[in-house]
Amino acid sequence: MEDMYLFIIVIIALSLIYNGYKRKKNYDIKRLELELEHKKIDLETKKIDYARHVSKDQKHV
C-alpha cells in the first residue's frame, strides 16, 4: 500500500516537472517571438525615418 502511494507521488511529481518545463519552453518561445516583432517594428520605424530624411534632403537641393 505504501509503495502504491510512493508510486503515485512520483508520477505526480514527474508530471508537474514536465508541465513546468513545457510551460517554460512555450513562454521562452513567445518571448522570443515578441522580441523579434519588436525588432521588426524598430526596423520599419528606422526605414520610415530614413525615407523621410532623404526626401527632405532632396527637396532642399
N, CA, C and O atoms as a Tripos MOL2 file, in Angstrom:
@<TRIPOS>MOLECULE
protein
  244   243    61     0     0
PROTEIN
NO_CHARGES

@<TRIPOS>ATOM
      1 N           0.8250   -1.1980    0.0000 N.3       1 MET1
      2 CA          0.0000    0.0000    0.0000 C.3       1 MET1
      3 C           0.8680    1.2600    0.0000 C.2       1 MET1
      4 O           0.6070    2.2060   -0.7430 O.2       1 MET1
      5 N           1.9060    1.2580    0.8460 N.am      2 GLU2
      6 CA          2.8080    2.4140    0.8770 C.3       2 GLU2
      7 C           3.5480    2.5720   -0.4420 C.2       2 GLU2
      8 O           3.8140    3.6900   -0.8830 O.2       2 GLU2
      9 N           3.8800    1.4460   -1.0690 N.am      3 ASP3
     10 CA          4.5720    1.5090   -2.3580 C.3       3 ASP3
     11 C           3.6970    2.1660   -3.4210 C.2       3 ASP3
     12 O           4.1840    2.8910   -4.2890 O.2       3 ASP3
     13 N           2.4010    1.8980   -3.3340 N.am      4 MET4
     14 CA          1.4860    2.4730   -4.3050 C.3       4 MET4
     15 C           1.4050    4.0000   -4.1260 C.2       4 MET4
     16 O           1.3930    4.7360   -5.1130 O.2       4 MET4
     17 N           1.3500    4.4740   -2.8800 N.am      5 TYR5
     18 CA          1.3400    5.9170   -2.6310 C.3       5 TYR5
     19 C           2.6240    6.5680   -3.1290 C.2       5 TYR5
     20 O           2.5900    7.6390   -3.7340 O.2       5 TYR5
     21 N           3.7440    5.9250   -2.8760 N.am      6 LEU6
     22 CA          5.0230    6.4450   -3.3410 C.3       6 LEU6
     23 C           5.0410    6.5160   -4.8670 C.2       6 LEU6
     24 O           5.4970    7.5020   -5.4450 O.2       6 LEU6
     25 N           4.5470    5.4750   -5.5030 N.am      7 PHE7
     26 CA          4.4830    5.4250   -6.9560 C.3       7 PHE7
     27 C           3.6100    6.5640   -7.4950 C.2       7 PHE7
     28 O           3.9890    7.2260   -8.4620 O.2       7 PHE7
     29 N           2.4570    6.7940   -6.8850 N.am      8 ILE8
     30 CA          1.5530    7.8630   -7.3090 C.3       8 ILE8
     31 C           2.2040    9.2270   -7.1160 C.2       8 ILE8
     32 O           2.0910   10.1000   -7.9760 O.2       8 ILE8
     33 N           2.8860    9.4100   -5.9870 N.am      9 ILE9
     34 CA          3.5630   10.6870   -5.7170 C.3       9 ILE9
     35 C           4.6610   10.9360   -6.7450 C.2       9 ILE9
     36 O           4.8210   12.0620   -7.2160 O.2       9 ILE9
     37 N           5.4140    9.9060   -7.0950 N.am     10 VAL10
     38 CA          6.4760   10.0470   -8.0940 C.3      10 VAL10
     39 C           5.8820   10.4090   -9.4510 C.2      10 VAL10
     40 O           6.4160   11.2690  -10.1520 O.2      10 VAL10
     41 N           4.7970    9.7670   -9.8200 N.am     11 ILE11
     42 CA          4.1550   10.0730  -11.1070 C.3      11 ILE11
     43 C           3.6510   11.5110  -11.1240 C.2      11 ILE11
     44 O           3.8350   12.2180  -12.1150 O.2      11 ILE11
     45 N           3.0220   11.9480  -10.0460 N.am     12 ILE12
     46 CA          2.5320   13.3210   -9.9720 C.3      12 ILE12
     47 C           3.6940   14.3110  -10.0350 C.2      12 ILE12
     48 O           3.6170   15.3230  -10.7330 O.2      12 ILE12
     49 N           4.7670   14.0160   -9.3040 N.am     13 ALA13
     50 CA          5.9300   14.9120   -9.3070 C.3      13 ALA13
     51 C           6.5260   15.0120  -10.7100 C.2      13 ALA13
     52 O           6.8500   16.1070  -11.1720 O.2      13 ALA13
     53 N           6.6700   13.8910  -11.3770 N.am     14 LEU14
     54 CA          7.2230   13.9080  -12.7350 C.3      14 LEU14
     55 C           6.3170   14.6720  -13.6960 C.2      14 LEU14
     56 O           6.8060   15.4090  -14.5530 O.2      14 LEU14
     57 N           5.0080   14.5030  -13.5630 N.am     15 SER15
     58 CA          4.0960   15.2180  -14.4550 C.3      15 SER15
     59 C           4.1480   16.7240  -14.1890 C.2      15 SER15
     60 O           4.0700   17.5160  -15.1290 O.2      15 SER15
     61 N           4.2770   17.1310  -12.9170 N.am     16 LEU16
     62 CA          4.3930   18.5550  -12.6040 C.3      16 LEU16
     63 C           5.6920   19.1380  -13.1520 C.2      16 LEU16
     64 O           5.7020   20.2550  -13.6690 O.2      16 LEU16
     65 N           6.7740   18.3980  -13.0430 N.am     17 ILE17
     66 CA          8.0540   18.8590  -13.5810 C.3      17 ILE17
     67 C           7.9700   18.9880  -15.1020 C.2      17 ILE17
     68 O           8.4370   19.9740  -15.6710 O.2      17 ILE17
     69 N           7.3790   17.9950  -15.7550 N.am     18 TYR18
     70 CA          7.2430   18.0340  -17.2070 C.3      18 TYR18
     71 C           6.3780   19.2150  -17.6450 C.2      18 TYR18
     72 O           6.7330   19.9370  -18.5770 O.2      18 TYR18
     73 N           5.2540   19.4080  -16.9780 N.am     19 ASN19
     74 CA          4.3660   20.5220  -17.3410 C.3      19 ASN19
     75 C           5.0490   21.8640  -17.1060 C.2      19 ASN19
     76 O           4.8610   22.7930  -17.8920 O.2      19 ASN19
     77 N           5.8330   21.9830  -16.0450 N.am     20 GLY20
     78 CA          6.5760   23.2130  -15.7910 C.3      20 GLY20
     79 C           7.5970   23.4660  -16.8880 C.2      20 GLY20
     80 O           7.7510   24.5950  -17.3530 O.2      20 GLY20
     81 N           8.2920   22.4150  -17.3000 N.am     21 TYR21
     82 CA          9.2760   22.5350  -18.3830 C.3      21 TYR21
     83 C           8.5870   22.9490  -19.6810 C.2      21 TYR21
     84 O           9.0830   23.8060  -20.4120 O.2      21 TYR21
     85 N           7.4510   22.3390  -19.9560 N.am     22 LYS22
     86 CA          6.7130   22.6300  -21.1850 C.3      22 LYS22
     87 C           6.2250   24.0810  -21.1870 C.2      22 LYS22
     88 O           6.3150   24.7610  -22.2100 O.2      22 LYS22
     89 N           5.7140   24.5550  -20.0630 N.am     23 ARG23
     90 CA          5.2520   25.9410  -19.9720 C.3      23 ARG23
     91 C           6.4090   26.9140  -20.1320 C.2      23 ARG23
     92 O           6.2780   27.9370  -20.8050 O.2      23 ARG23
     93 N           7.5480   26.5950  -19.5110 N.am     24 LYS24
     94 CA          8.7140   27.4720  -19.6220 C.3      24 LYS24
     95 C           9.1760   27.5480  -21.0710 C.2      24 LYS24
     96 O           9.5290   28.6200  -21.5610 O.2      24 LYS24
     97 N           9.1740   26.4250  -21.7420 N.am     25 LYS25
     98 CA          9.5860   26.3870  -23.1420 C.3      25 LYS25
     99 C           8.6370   27.2320  -23.9970 C.2      25 LYS25
    100 O           9.0870   28.0000  -24.8470 O.2      25 LYS25
    101 N           7.3300   27.0930  -23.7760 N.am     26 ASN26
    102 CA          6.3560   27.8930  -24.5220 C.3      26 ASN26
    103 C           6.5140   29.3700  -24.2070 C.2      26 ASN26
    104 O           6.3960   30.2120  -25.0970 O.2      26 ASN26
    105 N           6.7830   29.6940  -22.9340 N.am     27 TYR27
    106 CA          6.9880   31.0850  -22.5310 C.3      27 TYR27
    107 C           8.2180   31.6580  -23.2300 C.2      27 TYR27
    108 O           8.1850   32.7840  -23.7250 O.2      27 TYR27
    109 N           9.3020   30.8840  -23.2700 N.am     28 ASP28
    110 CA         10.5220   31.3520  -23.9320 C.3      28 ASP28
    111 C          10.2950   31.5880  -25.4250 C.2      28 ASP28
    112 O          10.7960   32.5600  -25.9890 O.2      28 ASP28
    113 N           9.5390   30.6950  -26.0560 N.am     29 ILE29
    114 CA          9.2480   30.8500  -27.4820 C.3      29 ILE29
    115 C           8.4180   32.1140  -27.7150 C.2      29 ILE29
    116 O           8.6960   32.8770  -28.6400 O.2      29 ILE29
    117 N           7.4010   32.3360  -26.8790 N.am     30 LYS30
    118 CA          6.5750   33.5350  -27.0100 C.3      30 LYS30
    119 C           7.4070   34.7950  -26.8040 C.2      30 LYS30
    120 O           7.2410   35.7780  -27.5260 O.2      30 LYS30
    121 N           8.3070   34.7650  -25.8160 N.am     31 ARG31
    122 CA          9.1510   35.9200  -25.5250 C.3      31 ARG31
    123 C          10.0380   36.2330  -26.7290 C.2      31 ARG31
    124 O          10.1840   37.3950  -27.1100 O.2      31 ARG31
    125 N          10.6280   35.2000  -27.3260 N.am     32 LEU32
    126 CA         11.4780   35.4100  -28.4980 C.3      32 LEU32
    127 C          10.6750   35.9430  -29.6830 C.2      32 LEU32
    128 O          11.1560   36.8000  -30.4250 O.2      32 LEU32
    129 N           9.4510   35.4370  -29.8610 N.am     33 GLU33
    130 CA          8.6050   35.9320  -30.9390 C.3      33 GLU33
    131 C           8.2830   37.4140  -30.7350 C.2      33 GLU33
    132 O           8.3030   38.1940  -31.6870 O.2      33 GLU33
    133 N           7.9870   37.7960  -29.4990 N.am     34 LEU34
    134 CA          7.6880   39.2020  -29.2170 C.3      34 LEU34
    135 C           8.9140   40.0880  -29.4210 C.2      34 LEU34
    136 O           8.7970   41.2040  -29.9280 O.2      34 LEU34
    137 N          10.0960   39.5920  -29.0260 N.am     35 GLU35
    138 CA         11.3270   40.3600  -29.2550 C.3      35 GLU35
    139 C          11.5760   40.5420  -30.7460 C.2      35 GLU35
    140 O          11.9840   41.6200  -31.1780 O.2      35 GLU35
    141 N          11.3380   39.5100  -31.5280 N.am     36 LEU36
    142 CA         11.5130   39.5960  -32.9770 C.3      36 LEU36
    143 C          10.5350   40.5980  -33.5750 C.2      36 LEU36
    144 O          10.9060   41.3960  -34.4360 O.2      36 LEU36
    145 N           9.2960   40.5580  -33.1230 N.am     37 GLU37
    146 CA          8.3020   41.5050  -33.6170 C.3      37 GLU37
    147 C           8.6960   42.9420  -33.2620 C.2      37 GLU37
    148 O           8.5140   43.8550  -34.0670 O.2      37 GLU37
    149 N           9.2290   43.1340  -32.0700 N.am     38 HIS38
    150 CA          9.6810   44.4570  -31.6380 C.3      38 HIS38
    151 C          10.8250   44.9510  -32.5310 C.2      38 HIS38
    152 O          10.8630   46.1210  -32.9110 O.2      38 HIS38
    153 N          11.7460   44.0560  -32.8560 N.am     39 LYS39
    154 CA         12.8590   44.4330  -33.7290 C.3      39 LYS39
    155 C          12.3670   44.7810  -35.1320 C.2      39 LYS39
    156 O          12.8870   45.7000  -35.7640 O.2      39 LYS39
    157 N          11.3600   44.0450  -35.6210 N.am     40 LYS40
    158 CA         10.7940   44.3530  -36.9380 C.3      40 LYS40
    159 C          10.1650   45.7360  -36.9390 C.2      40 LYS40
    160 O          10.3280   46.5000  -37.8900 O.2      40 LYS40
    161 N           9.4440   46.0550  -35.8660 N.am     41 ILE41
    162 CA          8.8100   47.3690  -35.7650 C.3      41 ILE41
    163 C           9.8630   48.4620  -35.7180 C.2      41 ILE41
    164 O           9.7150   49.4940  -36.3720 O.2      41 ILE41
    165 N          10.9360   48.2440  -34.9430 N.am     42 ASP42
    166 CA         12.0230   49.2200  -34.8870 C.3      42 ASP42
    167 C          12.6510   49.4280  -36.2620 C.2      42 ASP42
    168 O          12.9390   50.5600  -36.6510 O.2      42 ASP42
    169 N          12.8600   48.3510  -36.9870 N.am     43 LEU43
    170 CA         13.4480   48.4410  -38.3190 C.3      43 LEU43
    171 C          12.5380   49.2170  -39.2660 C.2      43 LEU43
    172 O          13.0150   50.0630  -40.0220 O.2      43 LEU43
    173 N          11.2480   48.9420  -39.2370 N.am     44 GLU44
    174 CA         10.3080   49.6750  -40.0900 C.3      44 GLU44
    175 C          10.2940   51.1580  -39.7220 C.2      44 GLU44
    176 O          10.2290   52.0120  -40.6060 O.2      44 GLU44
    177 N          10.3530   51.4680  -38.4360 N.am     45 THR45
    178 CA         10.3900   52.8600  -37.9960 C.3      45 THR45
    179 C          11.6380   53.5510  -38.5200 C.2      45 THR45
    180 O          11.5720   54.6910  -38.9800 O.2      45 THR45
    181 N          12.7710   52.8690  -38.4540 N.am     46 LYS46
    182 CA         14.0160   53.4480  -38.9630 C.3      46 LYS46
    183 C          13.9500   53.6530  -40.4690 C.2      46 LYS46
    184 O          14.4520   54.6550  -40.9790 O.2      46 LYS46
    185 N          13.3340   52.7160  -41.1910 N.am     47 LYS47
    186 CA         13.1870   52.8670  -42.6390 C.3      47 LYS47
    187 C          12.3420   54.0920  -42.9680 C.2      47 LYS47
    188 O          12.6720   54.8630  -43.8700 O.2      47 LYS47
    189 N          11.2520   54.2630  -42.2310 N.am     48 ILE48
    190 CA         10.3770   55.4120  -42.4750 C.3      48 ILE48
    191 C          11.1050   56.7110  -42.1570 C.2      48 ILE48
    192 O          11.0190   57.6720  -42.9210 O.2      48 ILE48
    193 N          11.8180   56.7490  -41.0400 N.am     49 ASP49
    194 CA         12.5750   57.9490  -40.6720 C.3      49 ASP49
    195 C          13.6420   58.2690  -41.7130 C.2      49 ASP49
    196 O          13.8460   59.4300  -42.0670 O.2      49 ASP49
    197 N          14.3220   57.2320  -42.2000 N.am     50 TYR50
    198 CA         15.3580   57.4390  -43.2170 C.3      50 TYR50
    199 C          14.7420   57.9690  -44.5120 C.2      50 TYR50
    200 O          15.2720   58.8880  -45.1360 O.2      50 TYR50
    201 N          13.6180   57.3760  -44.9030 N.am     51 ALA51
    202 CA         12.9540   57.8240  -46.1300 C.3      51 ALA51
    203 C          12.4870   59.2630  -45.9890 C.2      51 ALA51
    204 O          12.5860   60.0410  -46.9380 O.2      51 ALA51
    205 N          11.9850   59.6230  -44.8290 N.am     52 ARG52
    206 CA         11.5480   60.9970  -44.5900 C.3      52 ARG52
    207 C          12.7390   61.9500  -44.6330 C.2      52 ARG52
    208 O          12.6420   63.0510  -45.1750 O.2      52 ARG52
    209 N          13.8580   61.5250  -44.0620 N.am     53 HIS53
    210 CA         15.0640   62.3430  -44.0500 C.3      53 HIS53
    211 C          15.6000   62.5300  -45.4710 C.2      53 HIS53
    212 O          15.9830   63.6390  -45.8440 O.2      53 HIS53
    213 N          15.6300   61.4720  -46.2550 N.am     54 VAL54
    214 CA         16.1180   61.5480  -47.6230 C.3      54 VAL54
    215 C          15.2190   62.4590  -48.4630 C.2      54 VAL54
    216 O          15.7120   63.2480  -49.2700 O.2      54 VAL54
    217 N          13.9120   62.3490  -48.2740 N.am     55 SER55
    218 CA         13.0050   63.1860  -49.0690 C.3      55 SER55
    219 C          13.1480   64.6560  -48.6940 C.2      55 SER55
    220 O          13.0010   65.5230  -49.5560 O.2      55 SER55
    221 N          13.4280   64.9540  -47.4360 N.am     56 LYS56
    222 CA         13.6780   66.3500  -47.0340 C.3      56 LYS56
    223 C          14.9390   66.8820  -47.6820 C.2      56 LYS56
    224 O          14.9700   68.0230  -48.1440 O.2      56 LYS56
    225 N          15.9960   66.0520  -47.7190 N.am     57 ASP57
    226 CA         17.2560   66.4620  -48.3310 C.3      57 ASP57
    227 C          17.0770   66.7220  -49.8280 C.2      57 ASP57
    228 O          17.6760   67.6540  -50.3640 O.2      57 ASP57
    229 N          16.2750   65.9250  -50.5000 N.am     58 GLN58
    230 CA         16.0660   66.0980  -51.9350 C.3      58 GLN58
    231 C          15.2580   67.3560  -52.2290 C.2      58 GLN58
    232 O          15.4310   67.9550  -53.2910 O.2      58 GLN58
    233 N          14.3930   67.7650  -51.3320 N.am     59 LYS59
    234 CA         13.6180   68.9800  -51.5280 C.3      59 LYS59
    235 C          14.4820   70.2180  -51.4300 C.2      59 LYS59
    236 O          14.2270   71.2150  -52.1070 O.2      59 LYS59
    237 N          15.5180   70.1610  -50.5760 N.am     60 HIS60
    238 CA         16.3970   71.3000  -50.3750 C.3      60 HIS60
    239 C          17.3930   71.4730  -51.5200 C.2      60 HIS60
    240 O          17.9940   72.5380  -51.6530 O.2      60 HIS60
    241 N          17.5730   70.4610  -52.3330 N.am     61 VAL61
    242 CA         18.5510   70.5350  -53.4250 C.3      61 VAL61
    243 C          18.0270   71.2210  -54.6130 C.2      61 VAL61
    244 O          18.7360   71.3590  -55.6100 O.2      61 VAL61
@<TRIPOS>BOND
     1     1     2 1
     2     2     3 1
     3     3     4 2
     4     3     5 am
     5     5     6 1
     6     6     7 1
     7     7     8 2
     8     7     9 am
     9     9    10 1
    10    10    11 1
    11    11    12 2
    12    11    13 am
    13    13    14 1
    14    14    15 1
    15    15    16 2
    16    15    17 am
    17    17    18 1
    18    18    19 1
    19    19    20 2
    20    19    21 am
    21    21    22 1
    22    22    23 1
    23    23    24 2
    24    23    25 am
    25    25    26 1
    26    26    27 1
    27    27    28 2
    28    27    29 am
    29    29    30 1
    30    30    31 1
    31    31    32 2
    32    31    33 am
    33    33    34 1
    34    34    35 1
    35    35    36 2
    36    35    37 am
    37    37    38 1
    38    38    39 1
    39    39    40 2
    40    39    41 am
    41    41    42 1
    42    42    43 1
    43    43    44 2
    44    43    45 am
    45    45    46 1
    46    46    47 1
    47    47    48 2
    48    47    49 am
    49    49    50 1
    50    50    51 1
    51    51    52 2
    52    51    53 am
    53    53    54 1
    54    54    55 1
    55    55    56 2
    56    55    57 am
    57    57    58 1
    58    58    59 1
    59    59    60 2
    60    59    61 am
    61    61    62 1
    62    62    63 1
    63    63    64 2
    64    63    65 am
    65    65    66 1
    66    66    67 1
    67    67    68 2
    68    67    69 am
    69    69    70 1
    70    70    71 1
    71    71    72 2
    72    71    73 am
    73    73    74 1
    74    74    75 1
    75    75    76 2
    76    75    77 am
    77    77    78 1
    78    78    79 1
    79    79    80 2
    80    79    81 am
    81    81    82 1
    82    82    83 1
    83    83    84 2
    84    83    85 am
    85    85    86 1
    86    86    87 1
    87    87    88 2
    88    87    89 am
    89    89    90 1
    90    90    91 1
    91    91    92 2
    92    91    93 am
    93    93    94 1
    94    94    95 1
    95    95    96 2
    96    95    97 am
    97    97    98 1
    98    98    99 1
    99    99   100 2
   100    99   101 am
   101   101   102 1
   102   102   103 1
   103   103   104 2
   104   103   105 am
   105   105   106 1
   106   106   107 1
   107   107   108 2
   108   107   109 am
   109   109   110 1
   110   110   111 1
   111   111   112 2
   112   111   113 am
   113   113   114 1
   114   114   115 1
   115   115   116 2
   116   115   117 am
   117   117   118 1
   118   118   119 1
   119   119   120 2
   120   119   121 am
   121   121   122 1
   122   122   123 1
   123   123   124 2
   124   123   125 am
   125   125   126 1
   126   126   127 1
   127   127   128 2
   128   127   129 am
   129   129   130 1
   130   130   131 1
   131   131   132 2
   132   131   133 am
   133   133   134 1
   134   134   135 1
   135   135   136 2
   136   135   137 am
   137   137   138 1
   138   138   139 1
   139   139   140 2
   140   139   141 am
   141   141   142 1
   142   142   143 1
   143   143   144 2
   144   143   145 am
   145   145   146 1
   146   146   147 1
   147   147   148 2
   148   147   149 am
   149   149   150 1
   150   150   151 1
   151   151   152 2
   152   151   153 am
   153   153   154 1
   154   154   155 1
   155   155   156 2
   156   155   157 am
   157   157   158 1
   158   158   159 1
   159   159   160 2
   160   159   161 am
   161   161   162 1
   162   162   163 1
   163   163   164 2
   164   163   165 am
   165   165   166 1
   166   166   167 1
   167   167   168 2
   168   167   169 am
   169   169   170 1
   170   170   171 1
   171   171   172 2
   172   171   173 am
   173   173   174 1
   174   174   175 1
   175   175   176 2
   176   175   177 am
   177   177   178 1
   178   178   179 1
   179   179   180 2
   180   179   181 am
   181   181   182 1
   182   182   183 1
   183   183   184 2
   184   183   185 am
   185   185   186 1
   186   186   187 1
   187   187   188 2
   188   187   189 am
   189   189   190 1
   190   190   191 1
   191   191   192 2
   192   191   193 am
   193   193   194 1
   194   194   195 1
   195   195   196 2
   196   195   197 am
   197   197   198 1
   198   198   199 1
   199   199   200 2
   200   199   201 am
   201   201   202 1
   202   202   203 1
   203   203   204 2
   204   203   205 am
   205   205   206 1
   206   206   207 1
   207   207   208 2
   208   207   209 am
   209   209   210 1
   210   210   211 1
   211   211   212 2
   212   211   213 am
   213   213   214 1
   214   214   215 1
   215   215   216 2
   216   215   217 am
   217   217   218 1
   218   218   219 1
   219   219   220 2
   220   219   221 am
   221   221   222 1
   222   222   223 1
   223   223   224 2
   224   223   225 am
   225   225   226 1
   226   226   227 1
   227   227   228 2
   228   227   229 am
   229   229   230 1
   230   230   231 1
   231   231   232 2
   232   231   233 am
   233   233   234 1
   234   234   235 1
   235   235   236 2
   236   235   237 am
   237   237   238 1
   238   238   239 1
   239   239   240 2
   240   239   241 am
   241   241   242 1
   242   242   243 1
   243   243   244 2
@<TRIPOS>SUBSTRUCTURE
     1 MET1         2 RESIDUE 1 A MET
     2 GLU2         6 RESIDUE 1 A GLU
     3 ASP3        10 RESIDUE 1 A ASP
     4 MET4        14 RESIDUE 1 A MET
     5 TYR5        18 RESIDUE 1 A TYR
     6 LEU6        22 RESIDUE 1 A LEU
     7 PHE7        26 RESIDUE 1 A PHE
     8 ILE8        30 RESIDUE 1 A ILE
     9 ILE9        34 RESIDUE 1 A ILE
    10 VAL10       38 RESIDUE 1 A VAL
    11 ILE11       42 RESIDUE 1 A ILE
    12 ILE12       46 RESIDUE 1 A ILE
    13 ALA13       50 RESIDUE 1 A ALA
    14 LEU14       54 RESIDUE 1 A LEU
    15 SER15       58 RESIDUE 1 A SER
    16 LEU16       62 RESIDUE 1 A LEU
    17 ILE17       66 RESIDUE 1 A ILE
    18 TYR18       70 RESIDUE 1 A TYR
    19 ASN19       74 RESIDUE 1 A ASN
    20 GLY20       78 RESIDUE 1 A GLY
    21 TYR21       82 RESIDUE 1 A TYR
    22 LYS22       86 RESIDUE 1 A LYS
    23 ARG23       90 RESIDUE 1 A ARG
    24 LYS24       94 RESIDUE 1 A LYS
    25 LYS25       98 RESIDUE 1 A LYS
    26 ASN26      102 RESIDUE 1 A ASN
    27 TYR27      106 RESIDUE 1 A TYR
    28 ASP28      110 RESIDUE 1 A ASP
    29 ILE29      114 RESIDUE 1 A ILE
    30 LYS30      118 RESIDUE 1 A LYS
    31 ARG31      122 RESIDUE 1 A ARG
    32 LEU32      126 RESIDUE 1 A LEU
    33 GLU33      130 RESIDUE 1 A GLU
    34 LEU34      134 RESIDUE 1 A LEU
    35 GLU35      138 RESIDUE 1 A GLU
    36 LEU36      142 RESIDUE 1 A LEU
    37 GLU37      146 RESIDUE 1 A GLU
    38 HIS38      150 RESIDUE 1 A HIS
    39 LYS39      154 RESIDUE 1 A LYS
    40 LYS40      158 RESIDUE 1 A LYS
    41 ILE41      162 RESIDUE 1 A ILE
    42 ASP42      166 RESIDUE 1 A ASP
    43 LEU43      170 RESIDUE 1 A LEU
    44 GLU44      174 RESIDUE 1 A GLU
    45 THR45      178 RESIDUE 1 A THR
    46 LYS46      182 RESIDUE 1 A LYS
    47 LYS47      186 RESIDUE 1 A LYS
    48 ILE48      190 RESIDUE 1 A ILE
    49 ASP49      194 RESIDUE 1 A ASP
    50 TYR50      198 RESIDUE 1 A TYR
    51 ALA51      202 RESIDUE 1 A ALA
    52 ARG52      206 RESIDUE 1 A ARG
    53 HIS53      210 RESIDUE 1 A HIS
    54 VAL54      214 RESIDUE 1 A VAL
    55 SER55      218 RESIDUE 1 A SER
    56 LYS56      222 RESIDUE 1 A LYS
    57 ASP57      226 RESIDUE 1 A ASP
    58 GLN58      230 RESIDUE 1 A GLN
    59 LYS59      234 RESIDUE 1 A LYS
    60 HIS60      238 RESIDUE 1 A HIS
    61 VAL61      242 RESIDUE 1 A VAL
